[in-house]
Amino acid sequence: MDATPRKRPKEKPLEVVPLEPVDAAYGSAMSALNERQRLFVRALFEAPRKHGAAVFAARAAGYGSPTSSVQSMASIASRLCSDPKVQDAIQEESRKYVTTLGPMAVRALKNLLGTPGHRDHGRAVGILMERVAPAGTTHTVRVTHDATPSFKETAEVMERIAALSAKYGLPAPPIVIEGNAERLSHGSD
């Protein structure tokens, strides 16, 4: 038995065929992009691999040159993916894909529900019931706060303030009673 580790064979690079522009009705986010950016967004959804999809999309959209390094293409792809306009277009296109995949998802769920012996049958029933008749919960929160101060303590504090005001020759502070301001008398007014 040979103890030397074997090298993994290098993965063959994908042949990238540039995408052709299409006459499609774009949404507002896709319309805000230039043609190569639109091709980049479209290519993201057509990338054959999960890893390196952005680099694949950048090449397919015509960015870089045939001799551009992987690092250079990764930089271009990163810059494109960080652009807020491109991100908005990706979200817009994602919504389209999710919408068009809806019928396929419904058929899959229908098939799963038609197979009672399937291990996820119960889960599928639960998910469907939650969507059809969501469980409702009611929360009642009662907050009571008694903020009425003791009238006797308030009267004592106000008398003390009036006495100090009189002692130092200051005008008496106003007292607000039901929205009407009145001045405390020092006995010297």
C-alpha positions in Angstrom: 0.0 0.0 0.0 1.4 3.4 -1.0 1.3 5.9 1.8 1.9 9.0 -0.3 -1.2 11.2 -0.6 -2.7 11.6 -4.0 -3.4 15.0 -5.5 -6.9 15.8 -6.4 -7.3 16.3 -10.1 -7.7 19.9 -11.0 -11.3 20.9 -11.9 -11.6 21.7 -15.5 -12.5 25.4 -16.0 -16.0 26.0 -17.4 -16.3 27.3 -20.9 -18.0 30.7 -20.6 -20.2 31.7 -23.5 -21.1 35.4 -23.3 -24.8 36.0 -22.9 -26.8 37.8 -25.6 -28.9 40.8 -24.8 -32.6 40.0 -24.8 -35.6 42.2 -25.6 -37.4 41.7 -22.3 -39.6 43.9 -20.2 -37.4 44.8 -17.3 -38.5 46.1 -14.0 -37.5 49.4 -12.7 -34.3 48.1 -11.0 -33.1 46.2 -14.1 -33.9 49.2 -16.3 -31.6 51.4 -14.1 -28.6 49.2 -15.0 -26.4 49.4 -18.1 -26.5 46.4 -20.5 -23.4 44.6 -19.1 -24.8 44.9 -15.6 -28.1 43.5 -16.7 -26.2 40.6 -18.3 -24.3 40.1 -15.1 -27.5 39.8 -13.1 -29.1 37.4 -15.6 -25.9 35.3 -15.6 -26.0 35.0 -11.8 -29.2 33.0 -12.2 -27.7 30.8 -14.9 -24.4 29.9 -13.2 -23.8 26.2 -13.3 -22.0 26.0 -9.9 -22.8 27.4 -6.5 -19.2 28.5 -5.9 -17.7 31.0 -8.3 -21.1 32.0 -9.6 -20.3 35.7 -9.5 -17.0 35.2 -11.4 -18.9 33.1 -13.9 -21.5 35.9 -14.3 -18.9 38.6 -14.7 -17.2 36.7 -17.5 -20.5 35.8 -19.2 -21.5 39.5 -19.1 -18.3 40.4 -20.9 -16.2 41.9 -18.0 -12.4 41.4 -18.0 -10.5 39.9 -20.9 -9.7 36.3 -21.9 -6.4 36.6 -20.0 -7.9 38.1 -16.8 -6.8 36.2 -13.7 -9.3 34.6 -11.3 -8.4 37.2 -8.7 -9.0 40.1 -11.1 -12.4 38.6 -12.1 -13.3 38.0 -8.4 -12.5 41.7 -7.7 -14.8 42.8 -10.6 -17.5 40.4 -9.5 -17.3 41.6 -5.9 -17.5 45.2 -7.0 -20.6 44.4 -9.1 -22.3 42.5 -6.2 -21.6 45.5 -3.9 -23.3 48.0 -6.1 -26.7 49.0 -4.6 -28.3 49.2 -8.1 -27.1 45.7 -8.9 -28.4 44.4 -5.5 -31.8 45.9 -6.2 -31.9 44.3 -9.6 -30.9 40.9 -8.1 -33.8 41.2 -5.6 -36.2 42.1 -8.4 -35.1 39.2 -10.5 -35.2 36.9 -7.5 -38.9 37.8 -7.0 -39.6 36.9 -10.6 -37.9 33.5 -10.2 -39.7 32.7 -7.0 -43.0 33.6 -8.6 -42.4 31.4 -11.6 -41.3 28.5 -9.4 -44.5 28.8 -7.4 -46.5 26.3 -9.5 -43.7 23.7 -9.3 -43.6 24.1 -5.5 -47.4 23.7 -5.2 -47.2 20.5 -7.4 -44.4 19.1 -5.1 -46.4 19.9 -2.0 -49.5 18.3 -3.6 -47.5 15.1 -4.4 -46.1 15.1 -0.8 -49.6 15.4 0.7 -50.7 12.6 -1.6 -48.1 10.3 -0.1 -49.2 9.7 3.5 -46.3 7.3 4.1 -43.7 9.9 3.4 -41.6 10.9 6.4 -42.3 14.6 5.9 -46.1 14.2 5.3 -47.0 15.5 8.7 -44.7 18.4 8.4 -46.2 19.3 5.0 -49.7 19.1 6.4 -48.7 21.4 9.3 -47.0 23.9 7.0 -50.1 24.0 4.7 -52.5 24.4 7.6 -50.4 27.3 9.0 -50.7 29.0 5.6 -54.4 28.3 5.1 -55.6 29.0 8.6 -52.9 30.6 10.7 -53.1 30.2 14.4 -54.2 33.5 16.0 -53.1 34.6 19.4 -54.4 37.5 21.5 -52.4 39.3 24.0 -54.0 41.7 26.5 -51.7 44.0 28.3 -53.0 46.2 31.0 -50.8 48.9 32.4 -51.9 51.0 35.3 -49.9 53.7 36.8 -51.0 55.8 39.7 -49.2 59.1 39.4 -51.2 61.2 41.9 -48.9 62.6 44.5 -50.0 63.1 48.1 -51.7 66.5 48.2 -50.4 67.1 51.8 -46.8 66.5 50.7 -47.2 68.8 47.8 -48.7 71.5 50.0 -45.8 71.2 52.4 -43.2 71.4 49.7 -44.9 74.5 48.2 -45.0 76.2 51.6 -41.3 75.5 52.1 -40.6 77.0 48.6 -42.7 80.1 49.4 -40.9 80.5 52.8 -37.4 80.2 51.2 -38.5 82.6 48.4 -39.6 85.2 51.0 -36.4 84.7 53.1 -34.2 85.5 50.1 -36.4 88.2 48.6 -37.4 86.2 45.5 -40.8 86.4 43.8 -43.1 83.6 44.9 -43.1 80.6 42.5 -46.3 80.1 40.5 -48.7 77.4 41.5 -50.5 75.7 38.7 -54.0 74.5 39.8 -56.1 73.0 37.0 -54.2 75.0 34.3 -54.4 78.4 36.2 -51.1 79.8 37.5 -51.3 81.6 40.8 -48.6 83.1 43.0 -48.0 82.0 46.5 -48.2 84.9 48.9 -45.3 85.6 51.3 -47.4 87.6 53.6 -45.4 90.6 52.5 -47.2 91.2 49.1 
